[in-house]
């Protein structure tokens, strides 16, 4: 995975941005549509969904920003967002949480969710 810091000169990342407690809010506010993957290193479904998120980040470059946040290292954000199960995929528009889905989501379903908020 490529590591891009929020605030880099890229207008819209073409890969998944690794987020932290310090960068989460700025990321979700910065982009018109943002999708955040709340994940953990020992979570099997998280490992299955990660490549799909990477593919979508590349395919939807310029329209949607994708980020991921490790819940084991960023408990402040995870707790404030009420994350109880992982993976949880959160969909943001104009800095506001529109919806979230828990568990493995097939790529086709994720695309439908994103198209509904674009």
C-alpha positions in Angstrom: 0.0 0.0 0.0 1.2 3.5 -0.8 1.2 6.0 2.1 -0.1 9.4 1.3 -0.3 12.0 4.0 -3.4 14.3 4.1 -2.2 17.6 3.0 0.1 16.3 0.2 -0.2 18.2 -3.0 -2.4 15.6 -4.7 -5.9 16.9 -5.4 -7.5 13.5 -5.4 -5.5 10.4 -4.4 -5.5 7.5 -6.8 -4.8 5.0 -4.0 -5.9 4.4 -0.5 -4.7 6.9 2.0 -3.7 5.6 5.4 -5.4 7.6 8.1 -4.8 8.3 11.7 -6.7 9.9 14.6 -4.9 13.1 13.6 -5.8 13.0 9.9 -9.2 11.4 9.8 -11.5 14.5 10.1 -9.4 16.5 7.7 -9.6 13.7 5.1 -13.4 13.3 5.4 -13.9 17.1 5.1 -11.4 17.7 2.3 -13.0 15.5 -0.4 -16.6 15.8 -1.7 -17.0 12.0 -1.5 -14.8 9.9 0.8 -15.0 6.2 1.7 -13.2 5.1 4.8 -12.3 1.4 5.6 -12.1 0.8 9.4 -10.0 -2.3 9.7 -7.7 -4.3 11.9 -4.6 -6.4 11.2 -6.0 -9.7 12.5 -9.3 -9.4 10.7 -9.7 -11.9 7.8 -12.6 -10.1 6.1 -10.5 -6.9 6.3 -7.7 -8.5 4.4 -10.2 -9.7 1.8 -11.7 -6.2 1.3 -8.4 -4.3 1.2 -7.6 -5.2 -2.5 -11.1 -4.2 -3.5 -10.7 -0.8 -1.9 -7.3 -0.3 -3.6 -8.9 -1.2 -7.0 -11.8 1.2 -6.5 -9.4 4.0 -5.4 -7.6 3.6 -8.8 -10.8 3.2 -10.8 -12.6 6.2 -9.2 -9.7 8.6 -9.1 -10.9 12.1 -9.4 -14.4 11.3 -8.1 -13.9 9.6 -4.7 -11.2 9.5 -2.1 -10.5 6.3 -0.3 -8.9 6.0 3.1 -8.3 3.3 5.7 -7.8 3.5 9.4 -6.4 0.8 11.7 -8.8 0.6 14.6 -6.1 -1.0 16.9 -3.9 2.1 16.5 -6.5 4.8 16.3 -8.9 4.1 19.1 -10.0 7.7 19.5 -11.6 7.9 16.0 -12.9 4.3 16.2 -14.7 5.0 19.5 -16.0 8.4 18.5 -17.4 6.8 15.3 -19.0 4.0 17.3 -17.1 1.2 15.4 -18.0 -2.1 17.1 -17.2 -4.5 14.3 -14.7 -4.6 11.4 -14.5 -4.2 8.6 -16.8 -1.2 8.6 -16.9 0.9 5.5 -18.1 4.5 6.1 -19.3 6.7 3.2 -19.0 10.5 3.5 -20.3 13.3 1.4 -19.4 16.9 2.0 -17.7 15.9 5.3 -20.8 14.2 6.7 -21.3 10.5 7.3 -24.0 9.4 4.9 -24.0 5.7 5.8 -21.8 2.8 6.9 -21.8 -0.9 6.3 -20.2 -3.6 8.5 -18.7 -6.8 7.2 -17.4 -7.9 3.9 -19.0 -6.0 1.0 -18.5 -7.2 -2.6 -17.0 -4.7 -5.0 -20.2 -4.5 -7.0 -22.2 -3.5 -3.8 -19.6 -0.9 -2.8 -19.9 0.6 -6.3 -23.7 0.8 -6.0 -23.3 2.4 -2.5 -20.9 5.0 -3.9 -23.0 5.8 -7.0 -26.0 6.5 -4.7 -24.1 9.3 -3.0 -22.2 10.8 -5.9 
